[in-house]
Amino acid sequence: MGSYVAHRLRRNGDRMAGRRGFGRLRKGRSGKWQAGYTGLDGRVHYASTTFATADDARIWLRFEQRAMEADPETWTPPKERQALRDANRPPQFSELAERYIIGKPRPRPLKPTTEANYRYLLERHILPAFGGRRIDGISPAAVQQWYESLSPKRPTERAHAYALLRSIMQFAVDRPLALIPENPCQTPSAGRVVAKGKIRTATLEELQVIVDHMPERLRLAVLIAAWCGSSAAGRDDGASSSGRESDARPAHRFASRDPRRRGRSNCG
C-alpha cells in the first residue's frame, strides 16, 4: 500500500507539473477562481467554494497537498471532510427552537396552547434577534443586550421570552444533544416576574366569610384551595418583603385582600 500511495503522489505531481506543480486552477465568468486536484483515488476533487484570487486558491491546494503527503493512509476527499464538519456543526437557533417545540427528543409533545404561546414569543421577541445565528455564537453578552432591549412596560411577556430562550438553550446543553458546553442565559432573575404588591393569605376569619358566600357545591373546593395556598405560602417565606419574585411560569395561590370578594383558587 505504501509503494502504491507514493506512486500516486509522484504521478499526480508529474501530471500537474505544467499547472503550478499540484492541482489545477480555472477562472470562472464571475471572476472567481476554482481549484481542484487529482486525489489518491484517481478522481478530480474540487474545493467546496470558489476563491476571490488565484493566490487564495493556491493556498487551498497547498493545504490539500500537504494533507495527502503527511498521512496518505487516512486521506479522504475534501467533500467528505466538509460533510463531516457540517454534521458536527451546531445548528442555527431557529432550527434548534423548532426541534424544541416539536418535541425531539422530548418524549411527549407540547400542549397546543403552550406551543401557540411559545411560537408567539419566538416570532415576536426571540427569532428576530437570534434566529439566523448558530447557537455556539450566542454569547452571554448578546443575550443580556437582547434582554435589555425588550420593553420593560410588559414585564410578564419580557420574563416569559427570556425563560423560553433559557429553556431552549439548556435543551442544547443537556444530553443527548450536548451541542454547546454552557447556557448563555446566565441572569436567573431575568426569567422572573416581580409582583406589584404583596400577596396576603386570608386569615381563618376571612376564609370563613368567603366560604359562607360561596355556593354550597363549591365550598369544599374553596377549603381545599385554601389549604394548598397556605402550603405554597409557607414555602415562600424566604421571599423578599419588598416584592415577591415568581417564576415566569404561571402559578396560582389562594389569597384575599377583601373578605367580601369571592376567592379564586388553585393548588400552586
C-alpha positions as CSV (number, residue, x, y, z in Angstrom):
1,M,0.0,0.0,0.0
2,G,2.8,2.4,0.9
3,S,4.5,2.0,-2.5
4,Y,1.2,2.5,-4.3
5,V,0.5,5.7,-2.4
6,A,4.0,7.0,-3.2
7,H,3.5,6.1,-6.8
8,R,0.1,8.0,-6.9
9,L,1.7,11.1,-5.3
10,R,4.6,11.1,-7.8
11,R,2.2,10.6,-10.7
12,N,-0.1,13.3,-9.6
13,G,2.8,15.7,-9.1
14,D,4.2,14.9,-12.6
15,R,0.8,15.2,-14.2
16,M,0.2,18.7,-12.7
17,A,3.8,19.9,-13.2
18,G,2.6,22.2,-16.0
19,R,-0.1,23.5,-13.7
20,R,2.0,25.0,-10.9
21,G,3.2,21.6,-9.6
22,F,0.0,20.4,-8.0
23,G,-3.6,20.8,-8.8
24,R,-5.4,22.9,-11.3
25,L,-6.9,26.4,-11.4
26,R,-9.7,27.9,-13.5
27,K,-11.1,31.4,-13.6
28,G,-14.8,31.5,-14.0
29,R,-17.0,34.1,-15.7
30,S,-17.7,35.6,-12.3
31,G,-14.0,36.4,-11.9
32,K,-13.6,34.0,-9.1
33,W,-11.2,31.0,-9.1
34,Q,-12.0,27.3,-8.9
35,A,-9.3,24.9,-7.6
36,G,-9.1,21.2,-7.9
37,Y,-6.7,18.3,-7.9
38,T,-6.5,14.6,-8.6
39,G,-6.7,12.6,-5.4
40,L,-5.2,9.3,-4.4
41,D,-8.4,7.6,-5.7
42,G,-7.7,8.9,-9.2
43,R,-10.6,11.3,-9.2
44,V,-10.6,15.1,-9.5
45,H,-11.7,16.8,-6.4
46,Y,-12.7,20.5,-6.3
47,A,-12.9,22.9,-3.4
48,S,-16.4,23.4,-2.0
49,T,-16.2,27.1,-2.6
50,T,-14.6,29.5,-5.1
51,F,-11.9,31.9,-4.3
52,A,-11.6,35.7,-4.9
53,T,-7.9,35.4,-6.0
54,A,-5.7,32.8,-7.6
55,D,-3.4,33.1,-4.6
56,D,-6.2,32.1,-2.2
57,A,-6.9,29.1,-4.5
58,R,-3.2,28.1,-4.4
59,I,-3.2,28.2,-0.6
60,W,-6.1,25.7,-0.5
61,L,-4.2,23.5,-3.0
62,R,-1.1,23.6,-0.8
63,F,-3.1,22.6,2.2
64,E,-4.6,19.7,0.4
65,Q,-1.2,18.5,-1.0
66,R,0.3,18.6,2.5
67,A,-2.6,16.6,3.9
68,M,-2.1,13.9,1.3
69,E,1.6,13.7,1.8
70,A,1.5,13.9,5.6
71,D,-0.9,11.0,6.1
72,P,-1.9,9.3,2.8
73,E,-3.2,6.2,4.5
74,T,-6.1,8.2,6.1
75,W,-6.7,10.8,3.4
76,T,-10.3,11.5,2.5
77,P,-11.7,13.6,-0.3
78,P,-12.5,17.3,0.6
79,K,-16.2,16.8,0.1
80,E,-16.4,14.0,2.6
81,R,-14.4,16.1,5.2
82,Q,-16.8,19.0,4.7
83,A,-19.8,16.8,5.1
84,L,-18.4,15.5,8.4
85,R,-17.8,19.1,9.6
86,D,-21.3,20.1,8.7
87,A,-22.8,17.2,10.5
88,N,-21.0,18.0,13.7
89,R,-21.6,21.8,13.5
90,P,-24.1,23.3,16.0
91,P,-27.3,24.3,14.2
92,Q,-28.8,27.8,13.8
93,F,-31.1,28.9,16.7
94,S,-34.2,28.8,14.5
95,E,-33.6,25.1,13.8
96,L,-33.0,24.3,17.4
97,A,-36.1,26.1,18.5
98,E,-38.2,24.1,16.1
99,R,-36.8,20.9,17.4
100,Y,-37.5,22.0,20.9
101,I,-41.2,22.8,20.1
102,I,-42.0,19.7,18.1
103,G,-40.5,17.5,20.9
104,K,-37.4,15.9,19.6
105,P,-36.0,14.2,21.6
106,R,-38.7,15.1,24.2
107,P,-40.9,12.0,24.7
108,R,-44.2,13.9,24.6
109,P,-45.2,17.0,22.5
110,L,-46.3,20.3,24.0
111,K,-49.9,21.1,24.6
112,P,-51.5,23.2,21.8
113,T,-51.9,26.3,24.0
114,T,-48.3,26.0,25.2
115,E,-47.0,25.6,21.7
116,A,-49.0,28.6,20.5
117,N,-47.6,30.7,23.3
118,Y,-44.0,29.6,22.6
119,R,-44.4,30.4,18.9
120,Y,-45.7,33.8,19.6
121,L,-42.8,34.6,21.9
122,L,-40.3,33.3,19.3
123,E,-41.8,35.2,16.4
124,R,-42.2,38.5,18.3
125,H,-39.1,38.6,20.5
126,I,-36.5,35.9,20.0
127,L,-36.1,34.9,16.4
128,P,-35.6,38.5,15.1
129,A,-32.5,38.6,17.3
130,F,-31.2,35.1,17.3
131,G,-33.0,33.1,14.5
132,G,-30.2,33.3,12.0
133,R,-27.3,32.7,14.4
134,R,-25.6,29.5,15.2
135,I,-26.2,28.6,18.8
136,D,-22.5,28.4,19.6
137,G,-22.2,32.0,18.5
138,I,-24.8,33.3,21.0
139,S,-22.8,34.8,23.9
140,P,-24.0,35.8,27.4
141,A,-23.3,39.4,26.5
142,A,-25.6,39.1,23.4
143,V,-28.3,37.6,25.5
144,Q,-28.1,40.4,28.1
145,Q,-28.1,43.1,25.4
146,W,-31.2,41.5,23.8
147,Y,-33.0,41.2,27.2
148,E,-32.3,44.9,28.0
149,S,-33.8,45.8,24.6
150,L,-37.2,44.3,25.5
151,S,-39.8,46.7,26.7
152,P,-39.9,47.0,30.5
153,K,-43.6,48.1,30.1
154,R,-44.5,44.4,29.5
155,P,-42.6,42.7,32.3
156,T,-44.5,39.4,32.2
157,E,-44.0,38.9,28.5
158,R,-40.4,40.0,28.8
159,A,-39.8,37.4,31.5
160,H,-41.6,34.7,29.6
161,A,-39.5,35.4,26.5
162,Y,-36.3,35.2,28.5
163,A,-37.4,32.0,30.2
164,L,-38.2,30.4,26.9
165,L,-34.8,31.3,25.4
166,R,-33.1,29.9,28.5
167,S,-35.0,26.6,28.2
168,I,-34.2,26.2,24.5
169,M,-30.5,26.9,25.1
170,Q,-30.5,24.4,28.0
171,F,-32.1,21.9,25.7
172,A,-28.9,22.3,23.6
173,V,-26.6,21.9,26.6
174,D,-28.2,18.8,28.0
175,R,-27.8,15.3,26.7
176,P,-28.5,13.7,24.4
177,L,-27.8,16.8,22.2
178,A,-24.8,18.3,24.1
179,L,-24.3,20.8,21.3
180,I,-22.8,23.6,23.4
181,P,-20.9,23.5,26.7
182,E,-22.9,26.1,28.7
183,N,-26.1,28.1,28.6
184,P,-25.5,31.7,27.6
185,C,-28.7,32.8,29.6
186,Q,-26.9,33.5,32.9
187,T,-29.2,36.0,34.6
188,P,-31.6,33.9,36.8
189,S,-33.8,36.9,37.8
190,A,-34.4,37.9,34.2
191,G,-36.9,35.0,33.8
192,R,-38.9,36.0,36.9
193,V,-41.8,38.4,37.3
194,V,-41.8,40.8,40.3
195,A,-45.3,41.1,41.8
196,K,-46.5,44.7,42.1
197,G,-48.0,44.1,45.5
198,K,-47.5,41.7,48.4
199,I,-49.9,38.8,48.3
200,R,-51.6,38.3,51.7
201,T,-53.1,35.0,52.6
202,A,-56.6,35.1,54.0
203,T,-57.0,34.6,57.7
204,L,-59.3,31.9,59.1
205,E,-62.0,34.5,59.8
206,E,-61.8,35.9,56.3
207,L,-61.8,32.4,54.9
208,Q,-65.0,31.6,56.8
209,V,-66.6,34.7,55.3
210,I,-65.5,33.7,51.8
211,V,-66.8,30.1,52.3
212,D,-70.1,31.4,53.5
213,H,-70.5,33.5,50.4
214,M,-69.8,30.6,48.0
215,P,-72.4,28.2,46.6
216,E,-72.8,25.0,48.6
217,R,-71.3,22.9,45.8
218,L,-68.0,25.0,45.8
219,R,-67.4,25.4,49.5
220,L,-65.3,22.2,49.8
221,A,-63.2,23.3,46.8
222,V,-62.5,26.6,48.5
223,L,-61.3,25.0,51.7
224,I,-59.0,22.6,49.7
225,A,-57.6,25.5,47.7
226,A,-57.0,27.5,50.9
227,W,-55.0,24.6,52.3
228,C,-53.0,24.3,49.1
229,G,-52.4,28.1,49.1
230,S,-51.2,28.2,52.7
231,S,-48.7,25.4,52.0
232,A,-47.4,27.3,49.0
233,A,-47.1,30.5,51.0
234,G,-45.1,28.6,53.7
235,R,-42.6,27.5,51.0
236,D,-42.1,31.2,50.0
237,D,-41.4,32.6,53.5
238,G,-37.8,33.5,52.3
239,A,-39.1,35.8,49.5
240,S,-38.3,39.5,49.7
241,S,-40.6,41.5,51.8
242,S,-40.4,44.4,49.3
243,G,-41.9,42.3,46.5
244,R,-42.1,38.6,45.8
245,E,-40.5,37.1,42.7
246,S,-42.1,34.2,41.0
247,D,-41.1,32.0,38.1
248,A,-42.2,33.1,34.7
249,R,-44.4,30.0,34.5
250,P,-47.9,30.9,35.9
251,A,-48.7,29.8,39.5
252,H,-51.9,30.3,41.4
253,R,-52.4,30.9,45.1
254,F,-55.5,31.4,47.2
255,A,-55.4,34.8,48.7
256,S,-57.8,37.6,49.5
257,R,-57.4,41.3,50.0
258,D,-61.1,41.9,50.6
259,P,-63.0,39.3,52.7
260,R,-66.2,40.2,50.7
261,R,-64.7,39.1,47.4
262,R,-65.1,35.6,46.2
263,G,-61.8,33.8,46.1
264,R,-60.4,32.1,43.1
265,S,-58.2,29.3,43.9
266,N,-55.9,26.5,42.7
267,C,-53.2,24.4,44.2
268,G,-50.0,26.1,43.2
